[in-house]
Amino acid sequence: MHEISLVQSLLCMAEEEIFRRNCARLLMARVEYGALSGVVPKALQFCFDAMIQGTPHEGARLELACLPLRLRCPFCGRVFGGQDQDALHLPCPGCGELFGHIVEQGKELILSRLEIL
Ligand SMILES: [Zn+2]
């Protein structure tokens, strides 16, 4: 499952940071993901909770923030967007063109914040 490897690398990064700063445990991790990144928030949360159980990080919080989709029309330059991938199939609000929209934001997957103790 995609989410397991995601949480693994997230915890790996957190542990490096914890080691580097001579801390003991993770308190909170914030992940920002694009609407097209394929992240299923509920599954990610579930994996996170399962994988920190019985570790020093048990009880840590996972904050998930979805970055909305932002598209740019290559024909008229209009930037538009939507909350999910359905927006990919909408015509450009500027010129009505259906295809070729460039994804400016939506594929990101970023560990944006770590709180450790
Ligand atoms: Zn357009």
Boltz pocket constraint, residues with backbone or C-beta under 6 A from the ligand:
constraints:
  - pocket:
      binder: B
      contacts: [[A, 73], [A, 74], [A, 75], [A, 76], [A, 77], [A, 78], [A, 92], [A, 93], [A, 94], [A, 95], [A, 96], [A, 97]]
      max_distance: 6.0
